[in-house]
Structures are given as structure tokens and as C-alpha cells.
Amino acid sequence: MEVAWDSDLQDPNVLWPAENEELTEKTKRQAREAVANVLEATAAGDALAVERSVGRLAVLQESFDYCRNMLVA
């Protein structure tokens, strides 16, 4: 199983504005794909793919948390 990486989201400090609908939808789609990859890799017993997919989820979560914290601050 190959895990797709989007180079512009590898850095958790990359922000995307909420008003950019296209980028917001792209990010939502990537999050759904990352969750699906984790589930598929877990079902297949592929530990390396699970690790990569969970890493991808972590980057997305860090980016989301950073954006949310910027809005609150």
C-alpha cells in the first residue's frame, strides 16, 4: 500500500485560510484518505504503512490545532 503525501502539508506550520473553500475541501479529502489508509493498512497487517498513515494523520492534526489556536489567540 502506498501512502500519498502532499508536500505542501508535510510541514505542520502550513496554514490554510478557512475562507479558501477549495483548499479546505482538499484538506478534508486528504484527512478522509489518511483515515482510510490507516484502516486498510491495519486490516492488511502492514505495520510500515500503518506508521506512515498515522504519521500523516498527526501532521494534519498538528496543522489543524495550530490554525485553531491562531484563531483563538
N, CA, C and O of each residue as an XYZ file, in Angstrom:
292
protein
N       0.844     -1.172      0.000
C       0.000      0.000      0.000
C       0.888      1.235      0.000
O       1.801      1.343      0.819
N       0.634      2.148     -0.893
C       1.396      3.387     -0.994
C       0.633      4.508     -0.316
O      -0.563      4.687     -0.550
N       1.319      5.253      0.514
C       0.706      6.387      1.198
C       1.036      7.641      0.411
O       2.204      7.952      0.180
N       0.004      8.356      0.003
C       0.204      9.581     -0.770
C       0.555     10.729      0.167
O      -0.078     10.914      1.207
N       1.555     11.485     -0.207
C       1.963     12.641      0.584
C       1.784     13.892     -0.246
O       2.148     13.928     -1.421
N       1.233     14.894      0.356
C       1.090     16.186     -0.298
C       2.155     17.088      0.297
O       2.080     17.451      1.471
N       3.144     17.452     -0.502
C       4.310     18.151      0.030
C       3.966     19.456      0.732
O       4.684     19.856      1.649
N       2.893     20.135      0.333
C       2.564     21.402      0.984
C       1.961     21.206      2.367
O       1.779     22.184      3.093
N       1.648     19.976      2.755
C       1.103     19.732      4.088
C       2.036     18.895      4.957
O       1.634     18.452      6.033
N       3.266     18.671      4.516
C       4.208     17.931      5.346
C       4.670     18.773      6.527
O       5.061     18.234      7.562
N       4.627     20.085      6.375
C       5.019     20.987      7.448
C       3.785     21.351      8.258
O       2.862     21.968      7.726
N       3.748     20.979      9.541
C       2.552     21.262     10.342
C       2.297     22.745     10.547
O       1.227     23.117     11.030
N       3.248     23.604     10.195
C       3.056     25.040     10.360
C       2.420     25.696      9.145
O       2.200     26.907      9.142
N       2.122     24.912      8.113
C       1.461     25.463      6.940
C       0.003     25.733      7.299
O      -0.705     24.852      7.787
N      -0.424     26.943      7.051
C      -1.795     27.326      7.379
C      -2.621     27.418      6.110
O      -2.096     27.726      5.040
N      -3.882     27.158      6.226
C      -4.787     27.382      5.109
C      -5.965     28.190      5.635
O      -6.533     27.851      6.673
N      -6.335     29.247      4.935
C      -7.441     30.087      5.413
C      -8.783     29.384      5.265
O      -9.044     28.721      4.261
N      -9.621     29.535      6.268
C     -10.934     28.881      6.256
C     -11.785     29.361      5.095
O     -12.643     28.621      4.613
N     -11.565     30.581      4.638
C     -12.398     31.087      3.546
C     -11.992     30.520      2.185
O     -12.706     30.724      1.203
N     -10.877     29.822      2.108
C     -10.456     29.194      0.862
C     -11.143     27.835      0.767
O     -10.610     26.822      1.220
N     -12.320     27.830      0.178
C     -13.168     26.629      0.130
C     -12.474     25.452     -0.562
O     -12.559     24.317     -0.095
N     -11.796     25.725     -1.664
C     -11.139     24.646     -2.413
C     -10.047     23.976     -1.574
O      -9.942     22.749     -1.552
N      -9.244     24.778     -0.891
C      -8.178     24.224     -0.066
C      -8.743     23.505      1.152
O      -8.206     22.481      1.574
N      -9.821     24.032      1.716
C     -10.473     23.382      2.849
C     -10.998     22.010      2.441
O     -10.805     21.035      3.167
N     -11.652     21.924      1.298
C     -12.176     20.641      0.814
C     -11.045     19.664      0.505
O     -11.157     18.469      0.778
N      -9.960     20.176     -0.064
C      -8.805     19.326     -0.364
C      -8.253     18.722      0.927
O      -7.915     17.539      0.978
N      -8.166     19.547      1.965
C      -7.642     19.081      3.246
C      -8.572     18.059      3.884
O      -8.110     17.071      4.454
N      -9.876     18.287      3.794
C     -10.841     17.318      4.325
C     -10.712     15.983      3.598
O     -10.750     14.921      4.219
N     -10.560     16.050      2.285
C     -10.415     14.837      1.484
C      -9.138     14.085      1.877
O      -9.144     12.859      1.985
N      -8.055     14.820      2.089
C      -6.801     14.189      2.489
C      -6.928     13.526      3.857
O      -6.375     12.450      4.084
N      -7.653     14.166      4.759
C      -7.855     13.577      6.091
C      -8.659     12.286      5.991
O      -8.335     11.296      6.648
N      -9.708     12.296      5.167
C     -10.508     11.080      4.984
C      -9.665      9.964      4.383
O      -9.763      8.809      4.798
N      -8.830     10.317      3.395
C      -7.967      9.328      2.758
C      -6.949      8.773      3.753
O      -6.646      7.581      3.734
N      -6.425      9.634      4.620
C      -5.456      9.182      5.620
C      -6.098      8.198      6.587
O      -5.486      7.193      6.950
N      -7.327      8.480      7.006
C      -8.042      7.556      7.897
C      -8.287      6.229      7.180
O      -8.086      5.162      7.759
N      -8.717      6.297      5.930
C      -8.950      5.071      5.157
C      -7.653      4.277      5.009
O      -7.665      3.048      5.089
N      -6.537      4.970      4.794
C      -5.241      4.289      4.671
C      -4.863      3.574      5.957
O      -4.346      2.457      5.920
N      -5.118      4.214      7.104
C      -4.825      3.575      8.393
C      -5.648      2.303      8.536
O      -5.123      1.257      8.920
N      -6.933      2.393      8.228
C      -7.809      1.227      8.358
C      -7.392      0.101      7.422
O      -7.362     -1.062      7.823
N      -7.068      0.441      6.174
C      -6.641     -0.572      5.205
C      -5.320     -1.219      5.627
O      -5.162     -2.438      5.554
N      -4.379     -0.391      6.068
C      -3.077     -0.921      6.475
C      -3.210     -1.809      7.710
O      -2.535     -2.833      7.817
N      -4.075     -1.417      8.635
C      -4.305     -2.228      9.829
C      -4.915     -3.570      9.451
O      -4.498     -4.613      9.954
N      -5.899     -3.539      8.567
C      -6.543     -4.777      8.126
C      -5.557     -5.685      7.394
O      -5.637     -6.909      7.498
N      -4.623     -5.076      6.651
C      -3.646     -5.858      5.900
C      -2.474     -6.309      6.770
O      -1.672     -7.143      6.349
N      -2.374     -5.764      7.973
C      -1.270     -6.127      8.853
C       0.060     -5.536      8.424
O       1.115     -6.078      8.754
N       0.023     -4.438      7.697
C       1.233     -3.784      7.193
C       1.664     -2.696      8.181
O       1.163     -1.572      8.139
N       2.586     -3.042      9.057
C       3.000     -2.126     10.128
C       3.633     -0.845      9.587
O       3.401      0.233     10.134
N       4.424     -0.947      8.529
C       5.069      0.237      7.967
C       4.033      1.199      7.389
O       4.127      2.409      7.594
N       3.058      0.670      6.677
C       2.006      1.519      6.114
C       1.162      2.152      7.217
O       0.733      3.299      7.092
N       0.923      1.406      8.295
C       0.185      1.969      9.436
C       0.968      3.139     10.012
O       0.404      4.198     10.284
N       2.264      2.945     10.197
C       3.108      4.000     10.765
C       3.087      5.252      9.894
O       2.951      6.361     10.410
N       3.220      5.085      8.588
C       3.190      6.235      7.675
C       1.834      6.932      7.701
O       1.758      8.160      7.742
N       0.780      6.148      7.678
C      -0.564      6.722      7.653
C      -0.881      7.459      8.947
O      -1.482      8.533      8.922
N      -0.483      6.892     10.062
C      -0.703      7.558     11.348
C       0.143      8.827     11.419
O      -0.292      9.835     11.977
N       1.331      8.779     10.863
C       2.169      9.983     10.797
C       1.499     11.083      9.998
O       1.555     12.256     10.367
N       0.871     10.700      8.914
C       0.150     11.670      8.075
C      -1.014     12.277      8.852
O      -1.247     13.484      8.785
N      -1.744     11.441      9.588
C      -2.836     11.953     10.426
C      -2.301     12.932     11.464
O      -2.935     13.949     11.746
N      -1.149     12.630     12.025
C      -0.562     13.508     13.038
C      -0.224     14.874     12.453
O      -0.453     15.899     13.097
N       0.320     14.896     11.240
C       0.641     16.173     10.596
C      -0.630     16.976     10.344
O      -0.666     18.180     10.598
N      -1.664     16.317      9.848
C      -2.933     17.014      9.622
C      -3.502     17.552     10.929
O      -4.001     18.676     10.972
N      -3.429     16.760     11.993
C      -3.945     17.199     13.292
C      -3.143     18.380     13.836
O      -3.720     19.327     14.370
N      -1.822     18.328     13.702
C      -0.990     19.439     14.169
C      -1.313     20.717     13.410
O      -1.381     21.795     14.001
N      -1.513     20.600     12.107
C      -1.863     21.770     11.301
C      -3.204     22.342     11.732
O      -3.358     23.556     11.861
N      -4.170     21.462     11.954
C      -5.494     21.900     12.399
C      -5.402     22.590     13.757
O      -5.973     23.662     13.954
N      -4.683     21.973     14.692
C      -4.542     22.548     16.033
C      -3.885     23.922     15.979
O      -4.307     24.845     16.677
N      -2.857     24.055     15.153
C      -2.166     25.335     15.034
C      -3.115     26.404     14.505
O      -3.157     27.518     15.027
N      -3.868     26.063     13.479
C      -4.823     27.024     12.906
C      -5.882     27.412     13.930
O      -6.209     28.589     14.077
N      -6.411     26.429     14.630
C      -7.436     26.705     15.639
C      -6.881     27.605     16.730
O      -7.550     28.543     17.163
N      -5.665     27.327     17.176
C      -5.058     28.142     18.224
C      -4.794     29.566     17.754
O      -4.889     30.507     18.542
N      -4.466     29.731     16.485
C      -4.257     31.077     15.944
C      -5.565     31.860     15.942
O      -5.562     33.071     16.163
N      -6.678     31.181     15.697
C      -7.977     31.852     15.698
C      -8.391     32.251     17.106
O      -9.033     33.284     17.296
N      -8.030     31.441     18.089
C      -8.412     31.702     19.479
C      -7.549     32.802     20.081
O      -8.028     33.612     20.875
N      -6.275     32.830     19.701
C      -5.326     33.789     20.302
C      -5.645     35.221     19.983
O      -4.933     36.125     20.422
